[in-house]
Amino acid sequence: MNAEVIEIYDFNFDADKGVISIEAEVDETVLVSLATQYEPEEYGAGRCVTSILWDDPECPSKDELLEYLNDRCQETNWLLVPVDNSEDLIDAQPIGFRSITNYYM
């Protein structure tokens, strides 16, 4: 897998500790399709977090940080942010559910 940082959503630089905390969209982090007899498994992008050491006392720009991360993405330990769709599932109804129910009543 060749992970790539697609977008940085947020980052926080702690100059005292020399650490940058980052939240970003990272490619190749979420399994979207299992392997079959004919095709390998497929991965897609997911929202992830990480922290990295930063030696420079100056805070990098978003573009500088994005370039830095993409140069070292394979060395970075990204943690996938869990998705909570529980509210969406409560309100969701299968398409056509009402029309079938109303037809038989």
Secondary structure, DSSP 8 states (H G I E B T S, - for coil): ----EEEEEEEEEETTTTEEEEEEEEEEEEEEE---SSS--EEEEEEEEEEEE--SSS---HHHHHHHHHHSGGGS--EE-----HHHHHH---TTHHHHHHHH-
